[in-house]
Amino acid sequence: MTSSLSIIIGRFLLGLYFFVPGITKFTQQNEMLVYMQANGVPLAPPLLWFAGVASLIGGLMLMSGRYVKFAAYGFVIYVLLVNFMMHDFWNMSEDRVSREMQNFIKNLGILAGLLVLAGFTKWRVPRLKGWWRSDASAS
C-alpha cells in the first residue's frame, strides 16, 4: 500500500465520514427511522441497524488501515444504495429537489474518493488470523 501522508489522511477522513454517522444511527434512532420511512425505505428498522453497524465497523477499518479495499468497495455499494433510496431527487417535490440533488452529487464525490482509495490499496483476504494487523504490516 502506498504510504503517502495524503492517502493516510484521506483514508482516515473517509473513515470518519462513515464512523460518526454510524454513531448517530444509534443515538438518534427515532429521527433516522422517520427520515428513512418518509423516503419510502422498506424494512427501515433492520436496515438502519445494519447501516449503523456497517458504518461503525467499516469506518474503523478505513481509519485504522485494515482491510481498506474491502471496506472501500463495501461503502461504494452502501453509497449507491443510499443515493438511490434516500436522495432520489428526480422523484421529490420541488422544495426538496435542490437539497437532495446536492446530497446525491456530494455522495458521488465520496464514492469517487472510495474508488481512488481502493485503487491505491492492495487486496487483503479477510480472515481471523492477524485481523488486527494493518494492511501495510500484513503484506
N, C-alpha and C positions, 0 to 999 in steps of 0.2 A: 504494500500500500504506500502511496506517496505520502511523505510526512511533512509536506508543506504546511506552514503555520496557517495560511489562509484556508486550507482544506480542513484542518483540525478545528479552527474557529467556526467555519461554516457548518461543519458536521454537528458541532455542539449546539449551535443556534437552531439548526433544523430539528434536532432532538428536543430542545427546549420548547420549540413551537408546538410540538405534539404533547410533550410531557405536562406542561401547565394546564392546557385544556383537558387533559386526561383527569387531572385532579378535580377540575371544575365539573366534570361529568358526574362525579360522586357527591361533591359538596353542594351543587345546585341542581340536583337530580330532577326535582319537580319542574323547574323552569325549562330545563333541557327537554324533558318529555313533552311539555306543552308546545315548545318550538318544533319538535320533530312531528308531533301529531298534527299541528297546524299545516305542515308541509305534506301531509298525507303519507308519512313513512309507515309502512306496515310493520307490525311486531316491534314497535318502538321500545318498550321496556327491555327485552333481551338484547336488542341491537345497541341500545345505549350502554348497557353493562359491557357488552363485547367491545364496543368502541372505547370505553374508558380503560379497560384492561389493556387492549392493544396499544392505546396511546401511551399509557404509562410504561409498559414493557418496551415497546418499540422506541419510545423517546429515550429511555435509559440505554438501550442498545446503541443508538446513534451517539449519544453524549459520551458514552464510555468506550466507543470504538470496538464493540463486539458484534459480530455478525452484521456488519454495516450493509453489505449488499442485500442480504435477506430482508433486513428492516426497511431499507430504502424502497425495494420493489414492493414490499407489503404495503408501505404507505402510498406508493403510486396507485395501487388498486383502491385503497381507502379514499384517497383524494378524489379519484374519478367517481366513486360511489357517492361521496358527499356532494360533489358538484352536481351530479345529475338528479340526486334525490332532494337536496336542500336548496340549491341555488339555481334552479331551472327557471331563470328569469323570463324565458320565452312563454311560460305558462302563467305568469303572475300579473296581478293588476298593475296598472300604470304607475301607481305610487311606490311600488316595490321594485320595479324593473331596474332602475339606475343603481340602487344599492346592491341588489343581488347580482347584477352583471359585473359590478366591481369585485364582489366576493368571488365570483366564478373565475374572472381573469386573474385575480390575485392567487387563487389556488392553482391555476395553470403555471404561474411563476414558481410556486412552491414545488409543484410536480416537476418542473424543469430542473430545479436545484437537486431534487432527489435523483433524477435520471443522471445528471452530471456526476453526483457523488457515487452512485452505483457504478458508473463507467470508470471511475478512478480507483475502484476498490476491487481487490481480489475476492473471488468466491470462496467461502468457507462453509463446508458442510456442517449443518447443525448437529451437534452430538453432546452428550452429557459430559464426556471426558474432556476436561480442560475448558469448559464453557466460560469460566471466569477470566480466562486469558484474553487479552485484546487481540484483534485480528493481526496486528503487526508482530506480536510476540508468538502467535500460534503458527505463523508461516515457517 
